[in-house]
Every structure is written in structure tokens, then in C-alpha cells.
């Protein structure tokens, strides 16, 4: 089970209730658009993190190269 800091544990029943509330609030047609937007945001975040990791690796290589000289 997933343990959240403020909410304790979320079981299958709670997840289904949350999904039904979201369905009622946004309607069936809006949910795919919302999920698409969330997916794009996650993809953009992952690309940003990867870019930072690449920059850090490059800098550490440069530092190692400078130290060897």
C-alpha cells in the first residue's frame, strides 16, 4: 500500500471514490484532455531533470580533467 504523509494509506476503495469525484467534477470528455496535459508536464519535467544531470556529468568530467593537469 502507498503511505502518504498526511493521509495515511490509500486503498482501492479510496482511489475509486476519488476517481468518481473527478469524473463528476470534470465530466468524461475533459478527463482525457487533463491526462494529456499531465503527461506532457511529466515528460517536460523528466527532460529538464535529464538536462541537469547531463550538465552535472559534464562539469564533473571537466573538473576531473582540470585536476589531472
C-alpha positions as CSV (number, residue, x, y, z in Angstrom):
1,X,0.0,0.0,0.0
2,X,1.1,3.6,-0.6
3,X,1.7,5.5,2.5
4,X,1.2,9.3,2.3
5,X,2.4,11.7,4.9
6,X,-0.9,13.4,5.6
7,X,-3.5,10.9,4.5
8,X,-2.2,7.6,5.9
9,X,-2.8,4.8,3.4
10,X,-4.9,4.9,0.2
11,X,-6.6,1.7,-0.6
12,X,-8.5,0.6,-3.7
13,X,-11.8,1.9,-2.4
14,X,-10.4,5.4,-1.7
15,X,-8.9,5.6,-5.2
16,X,-12.2,4.6,-6.8
17,X,-14.0,7.2,-4.8
18,X,-11.5,9.9,-5.8
19,X,-11.8,8.8,-9.5
20,X,-15.6,9.0,-9.3
21,X,-15.4,12.5,-7.8
22,X,-13.0,13.6,-10.5
23,X,-15.4,12.2,-13.1
24,X,-18.3,14.0,-11.7
25,X,-16.4,17.3,-11.4
26,X,-14.8,17.3,-14.9
27,X,-17.0,15.1,-17.0
28,X,-16.0,12.2,-19.2
29,X,-14.9,14.4,-22.1
30,X,-12.5,16.6,-20.1
31,X,-10.6,13.8,-18.4
32,X,-8.5,12.7,-21.5
33,X,-7.5,16.3,-22.0
34,X,-6.4,16.6,-18.4
35,X,-4.5,13.4,-18.6
36,X,-2.8,14.5,-21.8
37,X,-1.7,17.8,-20.1
38,X,-0.4,16.0,-17.1
39,X,1.5,13.6,-19.3
40,X,3.1,16.5,-21.2
41,X,4.1,18.1,-17.9
42,X,5.7,15.0,-16.6
43,X,7.6,14.5,-19.9
44,X,8.8,18.1,-19.7
45,X,9.9,17.6,-16.1
46,X,11.8,14.4,-16.9
47,X,13.6,16.1,-19.8
48,X,14.6,19.0,-17.6
49,X,16.0,16.7,-14.9
50,X,17.9,14.7,-17.6
51,X,19.4,18.0,-18.9
52,X,20.5,19.0,-15.4
53,X,22.0,15.5,-14.9
54,X,23.9,15.8,-18.2
55,X,25.2,19.2,-17.2
56,X,26.4,17.9,-13.9
57,X,28.2,15.0,-15.5
58,X,29.9,17.3,-18.0
59,X,31.1,19.6,-15.2
60,X,32.4,16.7,-13.2
61,X,34.4,15.5,-16.2
62,X,35.8,19.0,-16.7
63,X,36.8,19.1,-13.0
64,X,38.5,15.7,-13.2
65,X,40.3,16.8,-16.4
66,X,41.5,20.0,-14.7
67,X,42.7,18.1,-11.6
68,X,44.7,15.7,-13.7
69,X,46.5,18.5,-15.4
